[in-house]
Amino acid sequence: MVFFDGTDGTRLAYHQVGEGSPLICLPGGPMQSSAYLGDLGGLSAHRRVVRLDLRGTGDSAIPADPATYRVDRLVEDVEALRAHLGQERIDLLGHSAGGGLAVRYAARHPDRIGRLVLVTPSPRVVDLEVTDADRRQVAELRHSEPWFPAAFAAFERIWSGDATAADWQAIEPFMHGRWDADLRTRLDREASQRNAEAAGIYYSAGALDPQATRADLAHLRAPVLLVAGEYDVALPPSCAAAYATLFPQAELAVLPTGGHQPWHDDPQWFLQTLTAFLR
């Protein structure tokens, strides 16, 4: 673990494993400790994986100003890490909500991006609509799973506007390529590593400017890899394909039967896909 200072003096931490050129990795959640990323299924055998703990998460300090939890404000923490590492350009990976942060960084600092990897990224920062029909199409692929009837009934209550908190928990299996006791144990552990207060501020008023972000991305020269999962209801493959069109140089890779964390579903596929792109 290494510490550096954000532009406002907040003490920030990152964790690194592996050797060679750094790949900065931004966690989702939003505002989840980067610990859940691990080394992304063995990626540290090929690159120096640098996981940033966003302010107020993991080993990073809580900032004096909670407004700095906004995704647009966090962009400058990523830029501070780039400068700290002494890199003119960085290869950047973002997962889920961290993918949204990576997109915002690329839009604001396009000349600082070498290659950009977006793993099941949040569509909110570019206002990409994911409809109930999109999610239904993906959810129905799981009809043979033993948990499907109860989870799908919960989804239908959500779509009808009659959901309870329990329904939102019940659809969790639709986020993953597999659903078993080991996964549930891991998810319970990860839940305790999230800063809920910061998560509530991440997308708060003023944080998003989708049209400006889209306009900036249209001029991004860096190559982009967007990784999606066939079973991911958060970003169905059809929506991931639409997301990829926002970049001049983007390729889409969809993991068959993969979910929101594809490095867990098929580490070999994930490594081959990323190393080929980052080479």
Secondary structure as a PSIPRED ss2 file (coil, helix, strand):
# PSIPRED VFORMAT (PSIPRED V4.0)

   1 M C   1.000  0.000  0.000
   2 V E   0.000  0.000  1.000
   3 F E   0.000  0.000  1.000
   4 F E   0.000  0.000  1.000
   5 D E   0.000  0.000  1.000
   6 G C   1.000  0.000  0.000
   7 T C   1.000  0.000  0.000
   8 D C   1.000  0.000  0.000
   9 G C   1.000  0.000  0.000
  10 T C   1.000  0.000  0.000
  11 R E   0.000  0.000  1.000
  12 L E   0.000  0.000  1.000
  13 A E   0.000  0.000  1.000
  14 Y E   0.000  0.000  1.000
  15 H E   0.000  0.000  1.000
  16 Q E   0.000  0.000  1.000
  17 V E   0.000  0.000  1.000
  18 G C   1.000  0.000  0.000
  19 E C   1.000  0.000  0.000
  20 G C   1.000  0.000  0.000
  21 S C   1.000  0.000  0.000
  22 P E   0.000  0.000  1.000
  23 L E   0.000  0.000  1.000
  24 I E   0.000  0.000  1.000
  25 C E   0.000  0.000  1.000
  26 L E   0.000  0.000  1.000
  27 P C   1.000  0.000  0.000
  28 G C   1.000  0.000  0.000
  29 G C   1.000  0.000  0.000
  30 P C   1.000  0.000  0.000
  31 M C   1.000  0.000  0.000
  32 Q E   0.000  0.000  1.000
  33 S C   1.000  0.000  0.000
  34 S H   0.000  1.000  0.000
  35 A H   0.000  1.000  0.000
  36 Y H   0.000  1.000  0.000
  37 L H   0.000  1.000  0.000
  38 G C   1.000  0.000  0.000
  39 D C   1.000  0.000  0.000
  40 L C   1.000  0.000  0.000
  41 G C   1.000  0.000  0.000
  42 G C   1.000  0.000  0.000
  43 L H   0.000  1.000  0.000
  44 S H   0.000  1.000  0.000
  45 A H   0.000  1.000  0.000
  46 H C   1.000  0.000  0.000
  47 R C   1.000  0.000  0.000
  48 R E   0.000  0.000  1.000
  49 V E   0.000  0.000  1.000
  50 V E   0.000  0.000  1.000
  51 R E   0.000  0.000  1.000
  52 L E   0.000  0.000  1.000
  53 D E   0.000  0.000  1.000
  54 L C   1.000  0.000  0.000
  55 R C   1.000  0.000  0.000
  56 G C   1.000  0.000  0.000
  57 T C   1.000  0.000  0.000
  58 G C   1.000  0.000  0.000
  59 D C   1.000  0.000  0.000
  60 S C   1.000  0.000  0.000
  61 A C   1.000  0.000  0.000
  62 I C   1.000  0.000  0.000
  63 P C   1.000  0.000  0.000
  64 A C   1.000  0.000  0.000
  65 D C   1.000  0.000  0.000
  66 P H   0.000  1.000  0.000
  67 A H   0.000  1.000  0.000
  68 T H   0.000  1.000  0.000
  69 Y H   0.000  1.000  0.000
  70 R C   1.000  0.000  0.000
  71 V H   0.000  1.000  0.000
  72 D H   0.000  1.000  0.000
  73 R H   0.000  1.000  0.000
  74 L H   0.000  1.000  0.000
  75 V H   0.000  1.000  0.000
  76 E H   0.000  1.000  0.000
  77 D H   0.000  1.000  0.000
  78 V H   0.000  1.000  0.000
  79 E H   0.000  1.000  0.000
  80 A H   0.000  1.000  0.000
  81 L H   0.000  1.000  0.000
  82 R H   0.000  1.000  0.000
  83 A H   0.000  1.000  0.000
  84 H H   0.000  1.000  0.000
  85 L H   0.000  1.000  0.000
  86 G C   1.000  0.000  0.000
  87 Q C   1.000  0.000  0.000
  88 E C   1.000  0.000  0.000
  89 R C   1.000  0.000  0.000
  90 I E   0.000  0.000  1.000
  91 D E   0.000  0.000  1.000
  92 L E   0.000  0.000  1.000
  93 L E   0.000  0.000  1.000
  94 G E   0.000  0.000  1.000
  95 H E   0.000  0.000  1.000
  96 S C   1.000  0.000  0.000
  97 A H   0.000  1.000  0.000
  98 G H   0.000  1.000  0.000
  99 G H   0.000  1.000  0.000
 100 G H   0.000  1.000  0.000
 101 L H   0.000  1.000  0.000
 102 A H   0.000  1.000  0.000
 103 V H   0.000  1.000  0.000
 104 R H   0.000  1.000  0.000
 105 Y H   0.000  1.000  0.000
 106 A H   0.000  1.000  0.000
 107 A H   0.000  1.000  0.000
 108 R H   0.000  1.000  0.000
 109 H C   1.000  0.000  0.000
 110 P H   0.000  1.000  0.000
 111 D H   0.000  1.000  0.000
 112 R H   0.000  1.000  0.000
 113 I E   0.000  0.000  1.000
 114 G E   0.000  0.000  1.000
 115 R E   0.000  0.000  1.000
 116 L E   0.000  0.000  1.000
 117 V E   0.000  0.000  1.000
 118 L E   0.000  0.000  1.000
 119 V E   0.000  0.000  1.000
 120 T C   1.000  0.000  0.000
 121 P C   1.000  0.000  0.000
 122 S C   1.000  0.000  0.000
 123 P C   1.000  0.000  0.000
 124 R H   0.000  1.000  0.000
 125 V H   0.000  1.000  0.000
 126 V H   0.000  1.000  0.000
 127 D C   1.000  0.000  0.000
 128 L C   1.000  0.000  0.000
 129 E C   1.000  0.000  0.000
 130 V C   1.000  0.000  0.000
 131 T C   1.000  0.000  0.000
 132 D H   0.000  1.000  0.000
 133 A H   0.000  1.000  0.000
 134 D H   0.000  1.000  0.000
 135 R H   0.000  1.000  0.000
 136 R H   0.000  1.000  0.000
 137 Q H   0.000  1.000  0.000
 138 V H   0.000  1.000  0.000
 139 A H   0.000  1.000  0.000
 140 E H   0.000  1.000  0.000
 141 L H   0.000  1.000  0.000
 142 R H   0.000  1.000  0.000
 143 H C   1.000  0.000  0.000
 144 S C   1.000  0.000  0.000
 145 E C   1.000  0.000  0.000
 146 P C   1.000  0.000  0.000
 147 W C   1.000  0.000  0.000
 148 F H   0.000  1.000  0.000
 149 P H   0.000  1.000  0.000
 150 A H   0.000  1.000  0.000
 151 A H   0.000  1.000  0.000
 152 F H   0.000  1.000  0.000
 153 A H   0.000  1.000  0.000
 154 A H   0.000  1.000  0.000
 155 F H   0.000  1.000  0.000
 156 E H   0.000  1.000  0.000
 157 R H   0.000  1.000  0.000
 158 I H   0.000  1.000  0.000
 159 W H   0.000  1.000  0.000
 160 S H   0.000  1.000  0.000
 161 G C   1.000  0.000  0.000
 162 D C   1.000  0.000  0.000
 163 A C   1.000  0.000  0.000
 164 T C   1.000  0.000  0.000
 165 A H   0.000  1.000  0.000
 166 A H   0.000  1.000  0.000
 167 D H   0.000  1.000  0.000
 168 W H   0.000  1.000  0.000
 169 Q H   0.000  1.000  0.000
 170 A H   0.000  1.000  0.000
 171 I C   1.000  0.000  0.000
 172 E H   0.000  1.000  0.000
 173 P H   0.000  1.000  0.000
 174 F H   0.000  1.000  0.000
 175 M H   0.000  1.000  0.000
 176 H C   1.000  0.000  0.000
 177 G C   1.000  0.000  0.000
 178 R C   1.000  0.000  0.000
 179 W C   1.000  0.000  0.000
 180 D C   1.000  0.000  0.000
 181 A H   0.000  1.000  0.000
 182 D H   0.000  1.000  0.000
 183 L H   0.000  1.000  0.000
 184 R H   0.000  1.000  0.000
 185 T H   0.000  1.000  0.000
 186 R H   0.000  1.000  0.000
 187 L H   0.000  1.000  0.000
 188 D H   0.000  1.000  0.000
 189 R H   0.000  1.000  0.000
 190 E H   0.000  1.000  0.000
 191 A H   0.000  1.000  0.000
 192 S C   1.000  0.000  0.000
 193 Q C   1.000  0.000  0.000
 194 R E   0.000  0.000  1.000
 195 N C   1.000  0.000  0.000
 196 A H   0.000  1.000  0.000
 197 E H   0.000  1.000  0.000
 198 A H   0.000  1.000  0.000
 199 A H   0.000  1.000  0.000
 200 G H   0.000  1.000  0.000
 201 I H   0.000  1.000  0.000
 202 Y H   0.000  1.000  0.000
 203 Y C   1.000  0.000  0.000
 204 S C   1.000  0.000  0.000
 205 A C   1.000  0.000  0.000
 206 G C   1.000  0.000  0.000
 207 A C   1.000  0.000  0.000
 208 L C   1.000  0.000  0.000
 209 D C   1.000  0.000  0.000
 210 P H   0.000  1.000  0.000
 211 Q H   0.000  1.000  0.000
 212 A H   0.000  1.000  0.000
 213 T H   0.000  1.000  0.000
 214 R H   0.000  1.000  0.000
 215 A H   0.000  1.000  0.000
 216 D H   0.000  1.000  0.000
 217 L H   0.000  1.000  0.000
 218 A C   1.000  0.000  0.000
 219 H C   1.000  0.000  0.000
 220 L C   1.000  0.000  0.000
 221 R C   1.000  0.000  0.000
 222 A C   1.000  0.000  0.000
 223 P C   1.000  0.000  0.000
 224 V E   0.000  0.000  1.000
 225 L E   0.000  0.000  1.000
 226 L E   0.000  0.000  1.000
 227 V E   0.000  0.000  1.000
 228 A E   0.000  0.000  1.000
 229 G E   0.000  0.000  1.000
 230 E C   1.000  0.000  0.000
 231 Y C   1.000  0.000  0.000
 232 D C   1.000  0.000  0.000
 233 V C   1.000  0.000  0.000
 234 A C   1.000  0.000  0.000
 235 L C   1.000  0.000  0.000
 236 P C   1.000  0.000  0.000
 237 P H   0.000  1.000  0.000
 238 S H   0.000  1.000  0.000
 239 C H   0.000  1.000  0.000
 240 A H   0.000  1.000  0.000
 241 A H   0.000  1.000  0.000
 242 A H   0.000  1.000  0.000
 243 Y H   0.000  1.000  0.000
 244 A H   0.000  1.000  0.000
 245 T C   1.000  0.000  0.000
 246 L C   1.000  0.000  0.000
 247 F C   1.000  0.000  0.000
 248 P C   1.000  0.000  0.000
 249 Q C   1.000  0.000  0.000
 250 A E   0.000  0.000  1.000
 251 E E   0.000  0.000  1.000
 252 L E   0.000  0.000  1.000
 253 A E   0.000  0.000  1.000
 254 V E   0.000  0.000  1.000
 255 L E   0.000  0.000  1.000
 256 P C   1.000  0.000  0.000
 257 T C   1.000  0.000  0.000
 258 G C   1.000  0.000  0.000
 259 G C   1.000  0.000  0.000
 260 H C   1.000  0.000  0.000
 261 Q C   1.000  0.000  0.000
 262 P H   0.000  1.000  0.000
 263 W H   0.000  1.000  0.000
 264 H H   0.000  1.000  0.000
 265 D H   0.000  1.000  0.000
 266 D C   1.000  0.000  0.000
 267 P H   0.000  1.000  0.000
 268 Q H   0.000  1.000  0.000
 269 W H   0.000  1.000  0.000
 270 F H   0.000  1.000  0.000
 271 L H   0.000  1.000  0.000
 272 Q H   0.000  1.000  0.000
 273 T H   0.000  1.000  0.000
 274 L H   0.000  1.000  0.000
 275 T H   0.000  1.000  0.000
 276 A H   0.000  1.000  0.000
 277 F H   0.000  1.000  0.000
 278 L H   0.000  1.000  0.000
 279 R C   1.000  0.000  0.000
